[in-house]
Every structure is written in C-alpha cells, then in structure tokens.
Amino acid sequence: MSDLEPSAVRTPREVLACYYQAILDKSADDLADLYAVDAVHEFPFTPPGFPPRYEGREAVRAGYRAAWGASPAQVEEIRKSAVYETADPEVVIAEHVVAGTLPNGPATFTVPGLLILHVHRGLITRVRDYMDGSGVASARG
C-alpha cells in the first residue's frame, strides 16, 4: 500500500472499517496487511496468556494467526458504539463490542473494547487495544 497515490490512501476511518472486516473474517493476513512494517500493537490490559504487544507487521500476523487458530470462537458481529475524531487527523478512537459464538454449544460471548488507531499514509503505525480480559477468556473457550 505504500506505493499508492495520495488519493488512493485510506483514511483512518476506512482503515478501521477494514480492521473490523478482518476480525469478522478471522483473517490474520488481511489484518496484518493494514499495518506498517514497523507498527506496534499494544494491549494495555492483557488477558492471561496474551502478549502485551506485537512489534512489527509480521508479529501482528503471527500473533493473530496463532490466537485465532487456537480459538474455536466465531465472531458474528462487531457492534460499533462510536468513532471519535481527534485533534490529530491520523488518529481515531473507536468503541465497540465484539459478539460471537462458541461452536461446542449455545454459548455466546461479548468482548467490549476501545481502540486507538494511529494511521499514517493509509497504514496503521500504532494501536492501543483496550479489550475486556474476562470477555477474551470466555471467547477463547
């Protein structure tokens, strides 16, 4: 994406929409492709067994591939509560609830979260991913 003309570069809101779609598709590749090579993805409130951060696009790819591959959870919906513009045009803040099911029964889960996305020239450079750790634990089965 770094070779795109300025008119083709995604806005932070467009990147956020692609980010949510990658989660719905459980596609670590689609998610990682939204990141700059040297991006950082931080989890300030890490649930047990989760790393506090991924450093670099390939770490995001490997980390999400492993996490999603190990979980039977299926995300059914991302309820977007709000998206906030900031004084910095490269930063958006998004509130959401990830809702889904576990295949081995009627169990459902919800994971509330807040994202702070820094997007430069259409690529994520930094994410602070505040998610409910107990919700993540229940979603992992």
Secondary structure, 3 states (H helix, E strand, C coil): CCCCCHHHCCCHHHHHHHHHHHHHHCCHHHHHCCEEEEEEEECCCCCCCCCCEEECHHHHHHHHHHHHHHCCCEEEEEEEEEEEECCCCCEEEEEEEEEEECCCCCCEEEEEEEEEEEEECCEEEEEEEEECHHHHHHHCC
